[in-house]
Amino acid sequence: MLGDHEGMTPPTARGLGLSALVGLLAAGVAVGVGELVAALVRPAASPVIAVGNRFIVLTPEPVKRWAIKQFGTSDKAVLLGGIYTVLAVLAVLIGLLALRSLRLGLAGIALLGAIGSYCALTANAAHGSDVVPSLVGALAAMAVLVVLVRSVAGTDVEPRPAGQLLADRRRFLRGGLAGAGLAVFGGIGGRALQRRRFDAAAARAAIRLPEPVSGPGPLPSASAQAAGGTSGANNFDRGLTSVPFRTPADRFYRIDTALRVPQLDPTTWKLRITGMVERPLTLSFADLLARPLVERWITLACVSNEVGGELIGNATFRGVLLADLLREAGISPQADQLVASSSDGMTIGSPTAVVMDGRDAMLAVGMNGEPLTTEHGFPVRMVVPGLYGYVSACKWITELRATTFADFQAYWVRGGWTARGPVKLSSRIDRPVPPGALRVGSTVPVAGVAWDQHVGVSRVQVQVDDGPWREATLAPVPSTDTWRQWVYLWTPESAGEHRLRVRAFDGAGVGQVEVETDPFPSGATGLHSVRVLVR
């Protein structure tokens, strides 16, 4: 007998509190045990992660765009926080139901387990074993719910002998402490065991990348800038640039759908080149390292980047040229799309013609002279200069399939983003930051970056209020595939608030689009401006 309690006197406030606590403890056990079992299966099988991954797939594209706009690279933390909040609310309701009917409470736990199982089995790149953590977690939560409900039922809703009440309360206390301990131990211990079993940090640390046969060129330095012949190059010597030319890996933007960063073992990693090719290839990580590697400065940008946004970075990437591999595989002339798939099921489609047109599109194994970090795609990712990341920068890549745009729509394209995604010319003001009080008559460096990857930036101009556009000084760059630093020295002549605007011109002298548009569906346009106070 499960011991239903229908028809009992309504519980007191204390009884409601105990019931809510029972539900929270049961849900905590489900999550903790699920994390512990996921350590034996794989981290992506964690019930919370499985639900989050499925939620991402089902979320309408406008909601995804809103989340990226509002939360940027913190969107994953916000999503997980929301899942835990909803779970807590449902847990309280289950506890209240269980006070009235244990069967209903158990049904609630079973429903949560079924949801977790469904999400685990239908997530991208799902494994059959991914269902196990959700099932085991639900069974453990049911057991805890039974023990706790039987110990608390009746203590506040009907007369009980004093000895029985005391025994029940002790049993509830022991059961509650045991449940809380299991939830905490399972959650913390499960995460720790997952890191120990699946963390790729040790494997990454053991890798020594071969030297490239063709280097990226030197980091633009003071002497290089002076030799470049740009007017006012000594401005860069004085450190008036806004952001470093090279973006460190830990500050490089990250936009993806991976709630848990994939941890891939480079010794077992494989890449398959399939589809419309004459000779399908399967390459190991060692195979890639044995091939000639090139290293290039490349700027990557996210299509979701707002005007003046920070979803952009510049780094050196070391890897194998994609065009060489595709020619070796004998890619069909009719294959106008390359679909890259990651280990977590993400698909990204790139125009074949762009990859094959001579630019340094590559399978990258290194970033800023070191192996890729796990957050940025270790052991191998794809990089194509001149395309937004959603159509080029597949991380944790495991397959590259030659196909056509007519036959397949990649993940982001299914959400309405344009299929080919060339980067749009843009520019940004980074200095003065913050735009606080400046002094009349003082020299104010206005500085930033401009970019139009694989096309290049030839000029940058700055406007103060509605005055004439003035030429900024440009720093030299190693290639057209990187952003370009610029600086303009401004001497304020009047106090008050002033507006600074910037615009750039591409390698052919064409100016950037000044009409402001939303990033969706093909990238933002418009001129970045900031307001500063002069005293």
C-alpha positions, -999 to 999 in steps of 0.1 A, spaced: 0 0 0 13 34 -9 -7 51 18 -28 77 1 -41 105 23 -71 119 4 -98 135 25 -76 145 54 -79 178 72 -61 206 53 -25 208 64 -12 236 85 14 261 73 40 239 90 27 209 71 29 228 38 65 238 45 74 202 53 57 190 21 75 216 0 108 204 17 100 168 8 95 177 -28 127 197 -30 147 169 -13 133 144 -38 141 166 -68 176 173 -54 182 135 -51 170 131 -87 195 157 -99 223 145 -77 220 108 -86 215 118 -122 248 136 -122 265 107 -105 252 82 -130 261 106 -159 297 103 -147 295 66 -157 278 73 -190 289 107 -203 284 144 -191 259 152 -219 236 125 -204 231 145 -172 193 150 -168 195 188 -165 219 191 -195 196 168 -215 166 189 -208 186 221 -216 198 207 -249 163 197 -259 150 231 -248 176 248 -271 164 227 -300 127 235 -294 132 272 -286 118 295 -314 145 315 -332 133 349 -321 137 338 -284 172 326 -291 181 359 -307 166 378 -277 186 357 -253 219 363 -271 211 400 -273 202 402 -236 227 379 -221 255 375 -246 280 347 -236 261 343 -203 230 329 -221 239 293 -211 242 301 -174 208 319 -176 192 289 -192 205 265 -166 194 288 -139 160 289 -154 158 251 -156 168 248 -119 142 274 -109 114 256 -128 125 223 -113 124 238 -78 88 251 -84 77 217 -98 94 200 -68 74 221 -44 42 212 -62 51 175 -61 57 177 -24 23 193 -18 6 167 -40 24 139 -22 10 152 11 -25 146 -3 -17 115 -22 16 97 -24 5 81 -57 2 116 -72 36 126 -59 52 95 -73 34 102 -106 49 137 -106 84 123 -101 78 97 -128 67 125 -152 99 145 -145 119 113 -152 100 107 -184 107 143 -195 144 138 -188 144 105 -206 126 119 -237 150 148 -238 181 126 -234 169 103 -263 159 131 -287 188 155 -282 212 161 -310 239 134 -312 220 114 -285 233 79 -274 209 52 -263 226 50 -229 219 87 -222 185 77 -208 200 59 -179 208 89 -156 173 102 -159 157 69 -151 180 61 -121 176 96 -108 138 93 -109 138 60 -92 160 73 -64 138 103 -60 107 81 -57 123 61 -30 132 92 -10 97 106 -16 81 74 -1 103 75 30 98 111 37 61 113 30 54 83 52 74 99 80 58 133 78 22 123 69 -2 128 97 22 147 121 3 179 115 -30 168 101 -44 143 126 -40 134 162 -11 111 168 3 95 200 33 115 213 57 86 210 46 80 174 50 117 165 85 117 179 94 86 161 80 100 128 99 132 133 131 114 139 126 92 109 118 123 88 150 140 101 171 110 93 155 106 59 158 143 51 195 144 61 201 113 41 183 127 11 201 160 13 234 142 17 227 121 -14 217 152 -34 248 171 -25 272 142 -27 257 131 -60 257 166 -75 292 176 -64 307 141 -65 291 134 -99 305 166 -114 339 159 -100 339 123 -113 328 136 -147 357 160 -148 381 132 -138 368 107 -163 362 130 -193 382 162 -188 405 167 -218 428 191 -200 456 165 -194 454 153 -230 456 189 -242 486 197 -219 505 168 -233 502 180 -269 532 197 -286 521 213 -319 545 210 -348 559 242 -361 540 256 -391 555 255 -425 541 290 -431 538 314 -403 513 342 -396 537 371 -397 547 392 -367 523 409 -343 521 445 -355 547 463 -333 557 498 -329 586 494 -353 564 477 -379 538 504 -376 564 531 -381 578 512 -411 544 509 -425 543 545 -436 509 554 -422 505 590 -412 509 595 -375 521 559 -368 539 571 -337 504 574 -322 504 536 -319 539 537 -304 525 558 -276 500 530 -268 469 549 -279 452 519 -294 420 507 -278 422 469 -277 451 445 -281 456 432 -317 456 397 -304 426 385 -283 436 360 -256 417 327 -257 400 333 -223 386 366 -236 376 354 -271 339 355 -275 321 321 -274 286 315 -289 274 280 -292 247 257 -279 269 234 -257 257 235 -221 286 213 -212 318 219 -231 326 186 -250 356 169 -237 371 149 -266 401 126 -264 425 135 -292 439 99 -293 404 85 -303 391 116 -322 384 110 -359 372 133 -387 353 118 -416 351 136 -449 321 122 -466 292 130 -490 298 141 -526 335 131 -528 352 104 -548 375 92 -520 360 95 -485 387 102 -459 390 94 -422 416 113 -404 430 110 -368 444 139 -348 479 124 -354 472 124 -391 464 161 -390 496 169 -370 516 150 -395 505 172 -424 519 206 -432 504 232 -409 500 268 -416 494 296 -391 475 328 -398 460 358 -381 423 356 -384 394 376 -370 362 358 -362 329 375 -357 294 364 -347 265 373 -369 246 382 -337 270 410 -330 252 443 -326 267 476 -340 296 483 -316 293 449 -300 320 427 -286 312 393 -302 344 394 -322 380 385 -316 414 382 -334 439 354 -329 464 332 -347 451 299 -358 473 269 -368 460 241 -389 456 222 -421 443 239 -452 408 227 -459 411 230 -497 440 206 -497 419 179 -479 389 185 -501 410 181 -533 425 149 -519 390 136 -512 380 145 -548 351 168 -540 324 170 -566 320 202 -585 282 200 -578 288 201 -540 282 238 -532 279 233 -494 302 218 -468 283 207 -437 304 204 -406 291 184 -377 303 187 -341 304 160 -315 273 175 -298 253 174 -330 256 210 -341 256 214 -379 272 244 -397 271 248 -435 298 267 -455 298 277 -491 323 253 -509 334 280 -533 345 303 -505 365 275 -488 382 266 -521 389 301 -534 424 304 -520 418 319 -486 432 303 -455 402 282 -446 415 255 -422 409 227 -398 426 245 -368 444 226 -341 460 256 -324 451 291 -313 476 318 -303 505 293 -305 489 267 -282 465 238 -287 429 249 -289 412 253 -255 382 230 -249 359 260 -250 371 269 -285 369 235 -300 397 212 -288 410 191 -304 400 204 -339 377 232 -351 370 248 -385 379 284 -393 370 302 -426 381 339 -429 354 362 -442 324 343 -430 304 347 -399 309 320 -373 275 304 -378 285 293 -413 321 286 -408 335 281 -373 324 246 -363 340 236 -330 346 200 -318 342 189 -354 339 152 -362 325 152 -398 327 173 -429 301 163 -455 300 176 -491 264 183 -501 243 211 -516 223 240 -501 192 225 -518 196 192 -500 204 203 -465 198 232 -441 223 236 -413 211 244 -377 211 282 -378 198 284 -413 168 264 -403 161 293 -379 160 318 -407 195 331 -409 209 335 -444 227 304 -458 260 319 -469 269 345 -443 297 368 -456 310 392 -430 298 428 -434 322 458 -431 319 474 -397 338 495 -372 337 502 -335 348 529 -310 365 514 -279 381 546 -265 374 568 -246 360 542 -222 342 550 -200 329 581 -217 334 602 -187 344 638 -182 371 651 -206 388 685 -206 385 713 -231 418 717 -250 431 683 -240 442 657 -265 417 628 -265 426 596 -284 395 582 -300 403 546 -310 388 513 -320 389 486 -346 374 481 -380 370 448 -399 359 433 -432 376 399 -433 392 388 -465 384 422 -481 403 445 -458 399 480 -445 415 509 -463 402 540 -444 385 549 -412 369 583 -404 356 599 -372 329 625 -369 324 648 -339 288 659 -335 276 669 -370 310 682 -381 332 670 -410 345 635 -412 382 633 -402 407 607 -412 419 583 -385 454 567 -385 454 530 -393 478 504 -379 493 480 -404 480 444 -405 495 411 -416 466 404 -440 431 414 -450 417 386 -428 421 406 -395 406 435 -379 424 468 -382 432 491 -353 427 529 -357 431 560 -337 421 597 -341 434 624 -319 407 649 -310 410 682 -292 376 693 -277 370 729 -282 338 733 -262 323 719 -230 292 698 -229 281 665 -244 295 655 -277 287 626 -300 315 606 -317 308 584 -347 330 562 -368 328 547 -403 351 525 -423 358 519 -460 367 485 -474 397 476 -495 380 489 -527 371 522 -510 334 514 -505 320 528 -473 301 507 -447 263 508 -448 251 536 -426 214 525 -423 210 507 -390 196 472 -393 192 443 -369 217 414 -369 190 390 -381 191 375 -407 225 384 -422 244 407 -398 240 442 -384 247 474 -403 249 510 -391 275 534 -376 287 530 -340 285 562 -319 293 571 -283 286 602 -262 312 618 -241 312 647 -216 336 676 -219 342 701 -192 
